[in-house]
């Protein structure tokens, strides 16, 4: 009654994988880079929030362990990965605006002096 083919049983991991949404090339690139760079790669969380005209990618890392590594001196690491993510985004043919969040400086003007 179920069909002519053999009955297959999926494992829990296969079901979880099937229900996850696929990330775009820019988000995949960012996640791969940070997983290789940081001391606790399992703490890297990259999420996408798509809309009609904009794609927002948010990066979360364990700030106590890896915040400094993720940002880099004067945000050089963050800016380099961000620039390369823009290239991946455009090379995939996506014309939406790309916004990256999560590693911005929390310093105010009074902290900088």
Residue pairs with C-beta under 8 A, 6 or more apart in sequence:
10 18
21 48
23 31
23 46
23 48
24 48
24 55
24 89
24 92
24 94
25 88
25 89
25 91
25 92
26 55
26 57
26 85
26 86
26 88
26 89
26 92
26 94
26 98
27 46
27 47
27 48
27 57
27 85
28 88
29 81
29 84
29 85
29 88
30 46
30 57
30 59
30 81
30 85
30 100
31 44
31 46
33 81
33 84
34 41
34 44
34 46
34 59
34 61
34 70
34 81
35 41
35 44
37 69
37 70
37 77
38 44
38 61
38 62
38 65
38 66
38 69
38 70
39 65
39 66
39 69
40 62
40 65
40 66
43 60
43 61
43 62
43 65
43 66
44 59
44 60
44 61
45 59
45 60
45 61
46 57
46 58
46 59
46 60
47 57
47 58
47 60
48 55
48 56
48 57
48 58
49 55
49 56
49 57
49 58
50 56
50 96
51 96
52 96
53 96
53 97
54 96
54 97
54 98
54 99
55 89
55 94
55 96
55 97
55 98
55 99
56 99
56 100
56 101
57 85
57 98
57 99
57 100
57 101
58 100
58 101
58 102
59 70
59 100
59 101
59 102
59 103
60 102
61 67
61 70
61 102
69 77
70 77
70 78
70 103
71 77
71 78
71 103
72 78
72 79
72 80
75 103
75 105
78 103
82 100
85 98
85 100
86 98
89 98
